[in-house]
Amino acid sequence: MRGAEAQRIKDVNVAYHDGAATDYDSKWNIQFDDHAHRMVVEKLTKALGRRPARFGRTLEIGAGTGYFTLNLLRAGSVEEAVVADISPGMLASLAASAEQLGLEVESACCEAAELPFPDQSFDVVMGHAVLHHLPDLDAAFREFGRVLRPGGQMIFAGEPSRYGDRIAHVPKRAALTIAPAWRSLVGAGPRVNGHAAEAEVKDLEPFVDVHSFTPAELDRLATGAGFESVRIAGEELTCSWFGWLNRTLEATAEPDEVPLGWSRYAYTGYMVLRALDHRLLEPYLPPAIFYNLMISARTPDETAAGAVEQQPLQSAAAR
Ligand SMILES: C[S@@+](CC[C@H](N)C(=O)[O-])C[C@H]1O[C@@H](n2cnc3c(N)ncnc32)[C@H](O)[C@@H]1O
């Protein structure tokens, strides 16, 4: 996708994410603490197929409010971090959280396929839930390869799979059908204003997600851009059905009227199912059927001297 259509997608993404930035952390329950760090490391471990070591200089694409980078920085899992995002609003939220946490992070407001960095300037290029927003994926993957040093590591997680995305419509539709009964049960009124900033950009929501992926498509993008050792994994199956059902129900009610007990039940249920998916399903079923896909790959290293990582990361709890 190029030209005017690509520009339209980028413009919509800026408008939507600028509008969503203020409420983004509360909407998606994004935290910067030991638990969140463990979740991020778990995702990286699944993507890489091994526990990651401490990263050197990283670039996060579509960093949003900082879920990956700030959690890794906070736990000392990254030496030097740079974040890139097309939305100034998201970067402003990230900067505010970084300041609160006392973390140093360099940021660039830019499009993923036009990165303002010299060749070979990063050890790791990573991202979470961003590839599906990019209009020109071939150009973006070439750009990731350009800014990575030889033997550098690319890691992306949280990308919707084609199959998982289609199946997710079932719990979403079911939730909309039972929503009035659910609201009476928990004593919440129908959503009128929601989060004020979010309500303003709600109409743009259907236009920001432009892709879902098969494992073969992700593999083709990486190998087409010259990456090696491509690895694709899948995560979240039953927990995504449970999560979408509850999220869709909650989205029909005024946020302040959803009882705390319900939110606790939804979160705990999601985490239990997530652990079951991880132990019982992810090791045995093909990546394509899971809700999220993740990809890791390396840039070629002729000198074979490109060890990106030095020492295995300790979990935050073990530090
Ligand atoms: C779904 S959010 C994910 C944010 C964060 N990575 C997380 O997991 O919480 C997607 C992010 O990608 C950014 N984005 C969308 N299109 C982009 C583009 N063409 N180039 C760079 N960033 C983009 C958005 O502004 C947004 O911050």
The ligand as a MOL file (V3000), in Angstrom:
LIG
                    3D

  0  0  0     0  0            999 V3000
M  V30 BEGIN CTAB
M  V30 COUNTS 27 29 0 0 0
M  V30 BEGIN ATOM
M  V30 1 C -1.8720 -0.4610 19.3920 0
M  V30 2 S -0.7370 0.8020 19.7510 0 CHG=1
M  V30 3 C 0.5200 -0.1130 20.6280 0
M  V30 4 C 1.3480 0.7540 21.5160 0
M  V30 5 C 2.3670 0.0030 22.3560 0
M  V30 6 N 3.3460 -0.6570 21.5300 0
M  V30 7 C 1.6670 -0.9790 23.2550 0
M  V30 8 O 1.7920 -2.1780 23.0500 0
M  V30 9 O 0.9900 -0.5400 24.1770 0 CHG=-1
M  V30 10 C 0.0590 1.0700 18.1900 0
M  V30 11 C 1.0650 2.1990 18.1710 0
M  V30 12 O 1.6590 2.2600 16.8720 0
M  V30 13 C 1.7410 3.6090 16.4700 0
M  V30 14 N 1.7300 3.6680 14.9880 0
M  V30 15 C 0.6800 3.5080 14.1660 0
M  V30 16 N 1.0620 3.6490 12.8920 0
M  V30 17 C 2.3860 3.9050 12.8990 0
M  V30 18 C 3.3530 4.1520 11.8790 0
M  V30 19 N 3.0190 4.1570 10.5730 0
M  V30 20 N 4.6380 4.3750 12.2380 0
M  V30 21 C 4.9760 4.3810 13.5570 0
M  V30 22 N 4.1100 4.1600 14.5650 0
M  V30 23 C 2.8250 3.9140 14.2400 0
M  V30 24 C 0.5280 4.2640 17.0930 0
M  V30 25 O 0.6470 5.6640 17.1740 0
M  V30 26 C 0.4610 3.5600 18.4380 0
M  V30 27 O 1.1940 4.2290 19.4210 0
M  V30 END ATOM
M  V30 BEGIN BOND
M  V30 1 1 1 2
M  V30 2 1 2 3
M  V30 3 1 2 10
M  V30 4 1 3 4
M  V30 5 1 4 5
M  V30 6 1 5 6
M  V30 7 1 5 7
M  V30 8 2 7 8
M  V30 9 1 7 9
M  V30 10 1 10 11
M  V30 11 1 11 12
M  V30 12 1 11 26
M  V30 13 1 12 13
M  V30 14 1 13 14
M  V30 15 1 13 24
M  V30 16 1 14 15
M  V30 17 1 14 23
M  V30 18 2 15 16
M  V30 19 1 16 17
M  V30 20 1 17 18
M  V30 21 2 17 23
M  V30 22 1 18 19
M  V30 23 2 18 20
M  V30 24 1 20 21
M  V30 25 2 21 22
M  V30 26 1 22 23
M  V30 27 1 24 25
M  V30 28 1 24 26
M  V30 29 1 26 27
M  V30 END BOND
M  V30 END CTAB
M  END
